[in-house]
Amino acid sequence: MDKYVIRGGRPLQGAISISGAKNAAVAIIPAVLLVEGVCRLENIPQISDVDMLLTILEGLGAKVDRLDGSTVEIDATDVHFVDAPYELMQKIRASYYFIGSMLGRFGMAKTTMPGGCNFGLRPIDQHVKGMTALGATVEIKDGFVYANTPDGMLHGSKIYLDKVSVGATMNIIIAASRGRGRTIIENAAREPHIVDLANFLNSMGADVRGAGTDTVKVYGVDRLHGGTYSIIPDQIEAGTYMTACAAAGGEVRILNVIPRHLECISAKLREMGVTVVEGEDSVLVRSNGRLRPVSVKTLPYPGFPTDMQPQVSTALCLAGGTSMVTEGVYDNRYKYMNELRKMGADVSVDGCVAVINGVEALNGAEVKACDLRAGAAMVIAGLCAQGETSIVDIHYIERGYENFVGKLQALGADITHVKDEAPAAAAAE
Ligand code: UD1
């Protein structure tokens, strides 16, 4: 099995550049199905989730031209409603965006139920509620989602989401873009990638207003045209390197970021005693020795992101006192704590609350990546630990971090990717 081997104890020094946002790219690529004309997407992260989504689009008849690593041209003019590569769809969470984009383009959809990291129950009832409000009939049967419209198109409607859901907000925006009339989404999620999706759609001729607030209005248009769009930098990738520097020590300049998107993370790191200096499109992170314990509660944006919870909890394992972390989005996102215990962490979990008593040092151990961000957390633990840490199930990590090992090596980390002949398959968030 492939693994990362890390010899810990080296502070991180230098500069790295952040890639395009995974959670924006994985919505925008399925949304290209709505576009007639050539879409040139820039700043696409080179991660396996993106590869799988592009392959799914090709399976639906789109022409996909991977120009260089981070630029791709997609022409979905001649797509047809055919069976998609379902074995790929069921591996990734973001395949649920094909429900919205197929409905918008074909007036019908057939997808698998989404896969993804297992954080407990992850229903798609709010997606279904949205599509139903737009006039579709949706049936979930034998692991597939079937959706249909009586007259071949969706019709604008008012939808109040019972739960602030990133995926449902984006899926309804995608679907409604080529529906007829006005759709209003209330209690919408406000994450930066929702604004990015809206900007992408608008630059192709859609009319989406209010993205980034809790009320989004979508005025359906007859067609979307091609164009060029550059995806925003990845908030969570940046936050992961910021936290790695905070935990392992050193000074790192993180380039190609939107500092405003990082404010919730920067503020928490400052509370932990770390210096964070914002530039125009960069942040400088400097460790000032042992971290201070803090309380963290994850919430939808602009709250502290759940996708940063494992990384920050891991850093807090080495803080000078007791921290309390409350997971406010998912009901089961602490499985990785068992792995941290193998490294000497003093953590206890009760429901959605983790109590972390900081220890003087973590010890290298053999651990696994339980999911994408938990895997990143293990890497941070390994960077801080005394001795050697090896991490298996790294396919999770590689689904969401472009060139993780190379970027850390550039910062002076002693980390290597030890390859095995037979890679395993898995699912990401
Ligand atoms: C997306 C991200 C994921 C991130 C999460 C929250 C992708 C591919 N994944 O996941 O990295 O952790 O946002 O920022 O972009 N819920 C329901 N019914 C629904 C939908 C969601 O009950 O129909 C619940 C979920 O179980 C969860 C909460 O709402 O407890 C938030 O989920 P949501 O924001 O939808 O997350 P995802 O879109 O799955």
Residues whose N, C-alpha, C, O or C-beta is under 5 A from the ligand:
A	BS01	UD1	N23 R93 A94 L121 R122 P123 I124 D125 Q126 H127 K163 V164 S165 V166 G167 A168 T306 D307 V329 Y330 E429
